[in-house]
């Protein structure tokens, strides 16, 4: 006679199922890093011009965040740049952003809304200020821009701040002594190529794709700005974040420069506000640091993100979540 398996009552089967699920739940909890919570909700990251480094950095970071925080809906918003980004944080339109240290310092110095609520997450990479002209232009210094049509950046951008300061350091009134053109990096290259402007200022990581692409179809040259750094640094608190820097000749290999170009650089900071959830900020900080090499393959400036310098977010104090992460990885 064939063996017949004993019949299992529905009640007994249900008890077994509940027990199995309970064990799985305990195992899932145990396998999670101690203290880690499941993050969920929306996250808005304000970037910059669509063809600028801020936005491309944001796009690549977004991909990494979707893996490290699958329960969080990350959304990118383009902007004019640093100044507009800080306003968005203050109004709650954005949760995280990137801004130059000089723009942050000016925002705080001017006592803008929620300036005391801004917090640093990480020092990222430096922006290099770039003055671009046609290769045959007579312009050899910012002092030669008098009477020229010069793109100085949009009102909400970081490049607008630094270009106006540079012009003033060169004894050029940015309103009266040039024809100022208030456009961004998305349209500057095309306007220079078409001959509608004589020069444009840009502040971004090296290289900036929009400038690289322009150099591939139109002969350009980058103009040195190093002769103005000392004068510029006398301009008060925000200007102390500028330093002399050198753009290597191969930063834009197709540009008509025969040697490296001396200019100035300013740090970029990843910024949020004091009210942002510490657990969210901690995880985002970890992702920023751990994804450096992956993001840096395409945004070369991101290769400079370094755990040893990331904590220096002057003029902002670190957000508690970021501080928690840095302490956890401190040797």
C-alpha positions as CSV (number, residue, x, y, z in Angstrom):
1,X,0.0,0.0,0.0
2,X,1.5,3.4,-1.0
3,X,2.4,5.7,1.9
4,X,0.1,8.7,2.2
5,X,1.5,11.8,3.7
6,X,-0.3,13.0,6.8
7,X,-2.8,15.7,6.3
8,X,-1.8,19.1,7.6
9,X,-4.6,21.3,9.0
10,X,-5.1,24.8,7.6
11,X,-4.5,26.2,11.1
12,X,-1.2,24.4,11.5
13,X,0.0,25.5,8.0
14,X,-0.9,29.1,8.9
15,X,1.2,28.9,12.1
16,X,4.2,27.5,10.1
17,X,3.9,30.3,7.6
18,X,3.7,33.0,10.3
19,X,6.8,31.5,12.0
20,X,8.8,31.5,8.7
21,X,7.9,35.1,7.9
22,X,8.9,36.1,11.4
23,X,12.3,34.4,11.0
24,X,12.8,36.1,7.7
25,X,11.9,39.5,9.2
26,X,14.5,39.0,12.0
27,X,17.1,38.0,9.4
28,X,16.4,41.0,7.2
29,X,16.8,43.3,10.2
30,X,20.0,41.6,11.3
31,X,21.5,41.8,7.9
32,X,21.0,45.6,7.7
33,X,23.8,47.8,9.0
34,X,23.2,48.6,12.6
35,X,21.0,51.7,13.0
36,X,20.3,52.1,9.3
37,X,16.7,53.1,8.5
38,X,14.8,52.6,5.2
39,X,14.8,56.0,3.6
40,X,11.8,57.1,1.6
41,X,10.3,60.3,0.2
42,X,11.2,63.0,-2.3
43,X,14.6,64.7,-2.9
44,X,15.0,67.7,-5.1
45,X,18.6,68.5,-6.2
46,X,19.1,72.0,-7.8
47,X,21.9,71.8,-10.4
48,X,22.8,74.4,-12.9
49,X,22.7,75.1,-16.7
50,X,21.9,72.0,-18.7
51,X,25.3,72.1,-20.5
52,X,27.3,72.9,-17.4
53,X,29.3,70.7,-15.0
54,X,26.8,71.1,-12.1
55,X,24.0,69.5,-14.0
56,X,26.1,66.6,-15.4
57,X,27.5,65.9,-12.0
58,X,23.9,65.9,-10.7
59,X,22.8,63.5,-13.4
60,X,25.5,61.0,-12.6
61,X,25.1,61.4,-8.8
62,X,21.3,60.8,-9.3
63,X,22.0,57.4,-10.8
64,X,24.1,56.4,-7.8
65,X,21.5,57.7,-5.3
66,X,18.8,55.6,-6.9
67,X,20.9,52.6,-6.1
68,X,21.9,53.6,-2.6
69,X,18.5,55.0,-1.6
70,X,15.9,53.1,-3.7
71,X,13.0,54.4,-1.6
72,X,13.9,58.0,-2.3
73,X,12.5,59.7,-5.5
74,X,15.4,62.0,-6.7
75,X,14.5,64.8,-9.0
76,X,16.9,67.2,-10.7
77,X,16.1,70.9,-11.4
78,X,18.2,73.0,-13.7
79,X,19.0,76.5,-12.6
80,X,21.0,79.6,-13.5
81,X,23.7,78.6,-11.0
82,X,25.0,79.2,-7.4
83,X,23.0,82.2,-6.4
84,X,19.6,80.8,-7.6
85,X,20.5,77.4,-6.0
86,X,20.9,79.0,-2.6
87,X,17.6,80.8,-2.9
88,X,15.9,77.5,-3.7
89,X,17.3,76.0,-0.6
90,X,16.0,78.9,1.5
91,X,12.5,78.7,0.1
92,X,12.3,74.9,0.3
93,X,12.2,74.4,-3.5
94,X,15.3,72.3,-3.2
95,X,16.8,69.9,-0.6
96,X,20.4,69.8,-1.8
97,X,22.5,71.8,-4.3
98,X,26.0,72.8,-5.3
99,X,27.2,76.4,-4.9
100,X,30.6,78.2,-5.0
101,X,32.0,79.2,-1.6
102,X,32.1,82.9,-2.6
103,X,28.4,82.8,-3.5
104,X,27.6,81.2,-0.1
105,X,29.7,83.8,1.7
106,X,27.9,86.6,-0.1
107,X,24.5,85.1,0.6
108,X,25.3,85.0,4.3
109,X,27.0,88.4,4.4
110,X,23.9,90.0,2.7
111,X,21.7,88.4,5.4
112,X,19.5,86.7,2.8
113,X,16.5,84.5,3.9
114,X,17.5,81.4,5.9
115,X,21.2,82.2,5.5
116,X,21.8,80.9,9.0
117,X,20.1,77.6,8.2
118,X,22.5,76.7,5.4
119,X,24.7,73.7,6.1
120,X,27.6,72.1,4.3
121,X,27.6,68.5,3.2
122,X,31.0,68.2,1.4
123,X,33.6,70.3,-0.3
124,X,33.6,68.9,-3.9
125,X,35.9,70.3,-6.5
126,X,37.1,73.7,-7.6
127,X,35.6,75.8,-10.3
128,X,38.1,77.4,-12.7
129,X,37.3,80.9,-14.0
130,X,37.6,80.9,-17.8
131,X,37.7,83.9,-20.1
132,X,37.1,82.6,-23.7
133,X,37.8,84.6,-26.8
134,X,38.2,83.8,-30.6
135,X,41.7,82.6,-31.3
136,X,42.5,85.8,-33.3
137,X,41.2,88.2,-30.7
138,X,43.5,91.0,-29.5
139,X,42.3,90.4,-25.9
140,X,45.3,89.3,-23.7
141,X,43.8,90.3,-20.3
142,X,40.5,91.2,-18.8
143,X,41.8,94.8,-19.0
144,X,41.5,94.6,-22.8
145,X,37.7,94.0,-22.6
146,X,36.8,97.7,-22.5
147,X,34.4,98.4,-25.3
148,X,33.7,94.7,-26.0
149,X,30.5,92.7,-26.0
150,X,31.1,90.3,-23.1
151,X,28.9,87.6,-21.8
152,X,29.0,87.8,-18.0
153,X,26.6,85.1,-16.9
154,X,22.9,85.0,-15.8
155,X,21.8,87.0,-12.7
156,X,21.4,83.9,-10.6
157,X,24.8,82.4,-11.5
158,X,28.1,82.2,-9.7
159,X,30.0,83.3,-12.8
160,X,28.0,86.5,-12.7
161,X,29.5,87.3,-9.3
162,X,33.1,86.5,-10.2
163,X,33.0,88.1,-13.7
164,X,31.8,91.4,-12.3
165,X,34.4,91.3,-9.5
166,X,37.1,90.6,-12.1
167,X,36.0,93.4,-14.3
168,X,36.1,95.9,-11.4
169,X,39.5,94.6,-10.4
170,X,40.6,95.4,-13.9
171,X,39.2,99.0,-13.5
172,X,36.3,98.2,-15.9
173,X,32.8,99.1,-15.0
174,X,30.7,96.0,-15.9
175,X,27.8,98.2,-17.0
176,X,29.4,101.3,-18.6
177,X,32.7,100.1,-20.0
178,X,31.5,97.0,-21.8
179,X,28.3,95.8,-23.4
180,X,27.3,93.2,-20.9
181,X,25.4,90.2,-22.2
182,X,23.5,88.2,-19.5
183,X,23.4,84.7,-20.9
184,X,24.6,81.3,-19.6
185,X,26.9,78.6,-20.7
186,X,24.1,76.9,-22.7
187,X,24.2,79.8,-25.2
188,X,27.6,81.5,-24.7
189,X,29.5,79.3,-27.1
190,X,27.0,79.7,-30.0
191,X,27.0,83.5,-29.6
192,X,30.8,83.6,-29.6
193,X,30.9,81.4,-32.7
194,X,28.4,83.5,-34.5
195,X,30.3,86.7,-33.7
196,X,27.5,88.3,-31.6
197,X,29.8,88.5,-28.6
198,X,33.5,89.2,-28.3
199,X,34.2,87.1,-25.2
200,X,32.6,85.2,-22.4
201,X,33.3,84.4,-18.8
202,X,32.6,80.9,-17.4
203,X,33.3,79.4,-14.0
204,X,33.2,75.6,-14.0
205,X,35.1,72.4,-13.5
206,X,37.8,71.3,-16.0
207,X,37.0,70.5,-18.6
208,X,33.5,71.9,-19.3
209,X,31.8,70.0,-22.1
210,X,30.3,73.2,-23.7
211,X,33.8,74.8,-24.0
212,X,35.4,71.6,-25.2
213,X,32.7,71.1,-27.9
214,X,33.1,74.8,-29.0
215,X,36.9,74.3,-29.4
216,X,36.3,71.4,-31.7
217,X,34.4,73.5,-34.2
218,X,35.7,77.0,-33.7
219,X,39.1,78.3,-32.9
220,X,39.2,79.7,-29.4
221,X,41.8,80.8,-26.9
222,X,41.6,81.1,-23.1
223,X,42.8,84.4,-21.6
224,X,44.9,84.5,-18.4
225,X,43.4,86.1,-15.3
226,X,46.1,85.6,-12.9
227,X,47.2,89.2,-12.9
228,X,44.0,90.2,-11.2
229,X,43.9,87.7,-8.3
230,X,45.8,89.8,-5.8
231,X,43.6,92.8,-6.5
232,X,40.5,90.6,-6.4
233,X,41.4,89.2,-3.0
234,X,41.2,92.7,-1.5
235,X,37.5,92.8,-2.2
236,X,36.3,91.6,1.2
237,X,35.1,88.3,2.8
238,X,33.6,86.5,-0.2
239,X,36.8,87.2,-2.3
240,X,39.0,85.3,0.2
241,X,37.8,82.0,-1.3
242,X,39.6,82.8,-4.6
243,X,43.1,81.3,-5.2
244,X,45.5,81.4,-8.0
245,X,45.3,78.3,-10.2
246,X,46.7,77.0,-13.4
247,X,44.6,75.5,-16.3
248,X,46.9,72.9,-18.0
249,X,47.2,73.3,-21.7
250,X,45.5,69.9,-22.3
251,X,42.4,70.9,-20.3
252,X,41.1,72.0,-23.7
253,X,43.5,70.3,-26.1
254,X,41.9,71.9,-29.2
255,X,42.1,75.5,-27.9
256,X,44.8,77.7,-29.5
257,X,46.8,78.1,-26.3
258,X,50.5,77.2,-26.5
259,X,51.0,76.9,-22.8
260,X,49.1,76.6,-19.5
261,X,46.9,79.5,-18.4
262,X,47.0,81.2,-15.1
263,X,43.6,82.0,-13.6
264,X,41.7,81.8,-10.4
265,X,39.7,79.0,-8.8
266,X,37.0,78.8,-6.1
267,X,35.7,75.7,-4.2
268,X,32.3,74.2,-4.8
269,X,30.3,73.1,-1.8
270,X,27.5,70.5,-1.6
271,X,24.9,72.4,0.5
272,X,21.6,71.6,2.3
273,X,19.7,73.1,5.2
274,X,19.6,72.4,9.0
275,X,16.1,70.9,8.7
276,X,17.2,68.1,6.3
277,X,16.9,64.6,7.8
278,X,20.3,63.6,9.3
279,X,19.8,59.9,8.1
280,X,19.1,61.1,4.6
281,X,22.1,63.5,4.6
282,X,24.4,60.8,6.0
283,X,23.5,58.3,3.3
284,X,23.8,61.0,0.6
285,X,27.2,62.0,1.9
286,X,28.4,58.3,1.8
287,X,27.2,58.0,-1.8
288,X,29.0,61.2,-2.8
289,X,32.3,59.9,-1.5
290,X,31.9,56.3,-2.6
291,X,30.8,57.2,-6.1
292,X,33.7,59.5,-6.8
293,X,35.5,57.2,-9.2
294,X,32.4,56.2,-11.1
295,X,31.2,59.8,-11.5
296,X,34.7,61.0,-12.2
297,X,35.0,58.8,-15.3
298,X,32.7,61.3,-17.0
299,X,32.9,64.4,-14.9
300,X,36.7,64.6,-14.5
301,X,36.5,67.4,-11.8
302,X,34.7,64.9,-9.5
303,X,37.8,62.8,-9.3
304,X,39.1,65.6,-6.9
305,X,36.4,64.8,-4.3
306,X,38.5,63.6,-1.4
307,X,37.5,62.3,2.0
308,X,40.3,64.3,3.7
309,X,39.2,67.7,2.3
310,X,35.4,67.1,2.0
311,X,34.8,68.1,5.6
312,X,36.1,71.7,5.0
313,X,32.9,73.4,4.0
314,X,33.8,76.9,5.1
315,X,31.9,79.3,5.4
316,X,29.3,76.7,6.5
317,X,29.2,74.4,9.4
318,X,28.7,70.7,8.6
319,X,25.2,69.2,8.6
320,X,24.8,66.8,11.5
321,X,24.2,63.9,9.0
322,X,27.4,64.6,7.1
323,X,29.3,64.9,10.4
324,X,28.0,61.6,11.4
325,X,29.2,59.9,8.2
326,X,32.7,61.5,8.4
327,X,33.1,60.4,12.0
328,X,32.1,56.8,11.1
329,X,34.9,56.5,8.5
330,X,37.6,58.4,10.5
331,X,40.7,56.2,10.9
